[in-house]
Each structure stands twice: as structure tokens, then as C-alpha cells.
């Protein structure tokens, strides 16, 4: 029988929004590692609620609804419920990955399609329903600062695209002193980033306190795009790209990094 992988003596800085990376933190701790929770993002409602209402009012005319994150599900669902809108059964609902799919199902949505690993916009664009979208109306629920790659691609393929920008990512006011204390006590062997914004915000939050450390830090990211973004921000240490944007994929990347 193979021994259980151990992360004993390893500390991992988790930069996802508060409460949204708890599964990964617990997985690290179950494998005897130390998870330092250091949110570098705060998730807030859209800054343009009236525009979102106007967009959501068009839902009944869509052929597809696409959700690009769990946050898009949470805030998109609030907008739909706030306007007492129910979906006609003919509308197909697509999710970028399993976590988004699970969130949709928990809110009563039937999910008609899910992207494949690495659970990116690029992989979602390859599912059968999106291979022939000419003349189709598609609403994409995402964050205000989210990528436009999928909407641009589908528009180029002939679809009518409606972007429902239902939340925004913000810089936290500060890093809690307890986090800095844990950092100093346990050290940091590895940093996890799921977005370029998180990598940028961590540098801004720490300012000059740890600039040299960040320049040399070992990092795991969920895409080549984020790897390139980290490099452009000055992260000069070893950077590994997880095979998929999921807690499971990130944990496996941590194992691959150390074992």
C-alpha cells in the first residue's frame, strides 16, 4: 500500500478570497501541512447594479447562460432572484468547471454542459454546444474585471453576446496582523495564486515589507496566463502551473512541487 503524501514542515500561503479557499486549506492540513490564510481579494457586488438589472431582464430571450465562476453564480443568482426571474426550460446553462457546476445545482439550476480540465474559458469554448453558435444569444455571467476572451471568441463565431457583470474584485484594506504573525512563525514555502489580481494585490498589501521575498518566492498558479502575469509583476522564483483550476488540481501541484 502506498504511503499517504505528507506536507509536514511545509507552509503554503493561500491568497483566495476569505471563505472561498477553505477546502484547499483543509486538504493541506489533512496532509500535515500549514495553510496560512491570506486573502488578497475581496469580492463585492457590482458597481453598476442598474446595468446588471437591465441585462438580467433579457435572460428570457437567451439561448445560453454561461457562468464563469462560483462568484458569478452567487451574484448572478441574487440578481435573478431579486427580479423574480425564472428560466424557460429551453435555455441551456453552462459552467466553466465542477465548482461552478456544483454551485449552480445547489441553487436549483439544471446544468447542461461543463468545461473540461483545466477548467478555463478556452476549454469551455470547446464543448459541443458552443461549437456552432451563429445567431445564438448568449449571456455570460462574470466579474467586472474578468477576461473578455470567451465573449470575444463567441462573438467572432457569430453569437450575440450579453455580458452580465455581476460582481467585482477589490483590494482588502490590509493584511490582518495575525496573518503576518503566522507568516513570521511558520515561514512561507509556497504561494498559491488563482488570478493575476491576487498576485498584484499581495505585492500592494505588503508594499516594501517583503518585496525581496516575493521576488524569490515559489509560486503555484492555475494557468500559463497567470504565470506570465506573475513574471511581469516581478515574481522571479520557481512557478509551477497546476493541471486544472480546482482544489484537487492545486493540491496535486503542491505534491508535485515537493515530492
Residue, then its C-alpha position, 0 to 999 in steps of 0.5 A: x500500500x502506498x504511503x499517504x503524501x505528507x506536507x509536514x514542515x511545509x507552509x503554503x500561503x493561500x491568497x483566495x478570497x476569505x471563505x472561498x479557499x477553505x477546502x484547499x486549506x483543509x486538504x493541506x492540513x489533512x496532509x500535515x501541512x500549514x495553510x496560512x490564510x491570506x486573502x488578497x481579494x475581496x469580492x463585492x457586488x457590482x458597481x453598476x447594479x442598474x446595468x446588471x438589472x437591465x441585462x438580467x431582464x433579457x435572460x428570457x430571450x437567451x439561448x445560453x447562460x454561461x457562468x464563469x465562476x462560483x462568484x458569478x453564480x452567487x451574484x448572478x443568482x441574487x440578481x435573478x432572484x431579486x427580479x423574480x426571474x425564472x428560466x424557460x426550460x429551453x435555455x441551456x446553462x453552462x459552467x466553466x468547471x465542477x465548482x461552478x457546476x456544483x454551485x449552480x445545482x445547489x441553487x436549483x439550476x439544471x446544468x447542461x454542459x461543463x468545461x473540461x480540465x483545466x477548467x478555463x474559458x478556452x476549454x469551455x469554448x470547446x464543448x459541443x454546444x458552443x461549437x456552432x453558435x451563429x445567431x445564438x444569444x448568449x449571456x455570460x455571467x462574470x466579474x467586472x474585471x474578468x477576461x473578455x476572451x470567451x465573449x470575444x471568441x463567441x462573438x467572432x463565431x457569430x453569437x450575440x453576446x450579453x455580458x452580465x457583470x455581476x460582481x467585482x474584485x477589490x483590494x482588502x484594506x490590509x493584511x490582518x496582523x495575525x496573518x503576518x504573525x503566522x507568516x513570521x512563525x511558520x515561514x512561507x514555502x509556497x504561494x498559491x495564486x488563482x488570478x493575476x489580481x491576487x498576485x498584484x494585490x499581495x505585492x500592494x498589501x505588503x508594499x516594501x515589507x517583503x518585496x525581496x521575498x516575493x521576488x524569490x518566492x515559489x509560486x503555484x498558479x492555475x494557468x500559463x496566463x497567470x504565470x506570465x502575469x506573475x513574471x511581469x509583476x516581478x515574481x522571479x522564483x520557481x512557478x509551477x502551473x497546476x493541471x486544472x483550476x480546482x482544489x484537487x488540481x492545486x493540491x496535486x501541484x503542491x505534491x508535485x512541487x515537493x515530492 
